[in-house]
Amino acid sequence: MSPETITYIVVAATGVLGLAAYVGLILVPAWTAYSRVWERLAAAFLSLYVLAAFIGVGAAGGAAVVWFWDRIQG
């Protein structure tokens, strides 16, 4: 396999794992915490803000690694 293919596989696997973690650890508890359908939908919608925050923190961390890679490596 080429290094590019390995990169795509790693990105896909981490995306699936991250989505599964979001669903299992955030969305399901938010959904089951309420009994009315509109409350469940509102909780599910508001949990998207948590997902966006996790994506932002991950992107910032990745950008920091790229920015400081020469200092980290050396």
C-alpha positions in Angstrom: 0.0 0.0 0.0 1.1 3.5 -0.7 1.5 6.1 2.1 -1.4 8.0 0.7 -3.7 5.0 0.9 -2.6 4.4 4.5 -3.4 8.0 5.3 -6.9 7.7 3.9 -7.5 4.5 5.9 -6.4 6.2 9.1 -8.5 9.3 8.5 -11.6 7.2 7.7 -11.0 4.9 10.7 -10.6 7.9 13.1 -13.7 9.6 11.6 -15.8 6.5 12.2 -14.4 6.0 15.7 -15.1 9.7 16.5 -18.6 9.6 15.2 -19.3 6.4 17.2 -17.9 8.0 20.3 -20.2 11.1 19.7 -23.2 8.9 19.2 -22.5 6.6 22.1 -21.3 9.0 24.7 -23.1 12.3 23.9 -26.1 11.8 21.6 -27.7 8.6 23.2 -27.5 10.0 26.8 -29.0 13.3 25.6 -31.8 11.5 23.8 -32.7 9.2 26.7 -32.6 11.9 29.3 -36.0 13.2 28.1 -39.4 11.6 27.4 -41.1 14.0 25.1 -40.2 13.9 21.4 -39.6 17.6 21.1 -37.3 17.6 24.1 -35.4 14.7 22.6 -35.0 16.5 19.3 -33.9 19.7 21.0 -31.3 17.8 23.1 -30.1 16.1 19.9 -29.8 19.4 18.1 -28.0 21.1 21.0 -25.6 18.2 21.2 -24.4 19.2 17.8 -22.7 22.2 19.5 -20.7 19.8 21.6 -19.7 17.9 18.4 -18.7 21.2 16.8 -16.6 22.1 19.9 -14.8 18.7 19.8 -14.1 19.2 16.1 -12.8 22.7 16.8 -10.5 21.5 19.6 -9.2 18.6 17.4 -8.6 20.9 14.5 -6.7 23.4 16.7 -4.6 20.6 18.2 -3.8 19.3 14.7 -2.9 22.8 13.6 -0.7 23.3 16.6 1.2 20.1 15.8 1.7 21.2 12.2 2.8 24.7 13.2 5.3 23.5 15.9 6.4 20.3 14.0 10.0 21.5 13.6 10.3 22.1 17.3 8.6 18.9 18.3 10.7 16.8 15.9 14.1 18.3 16.8 
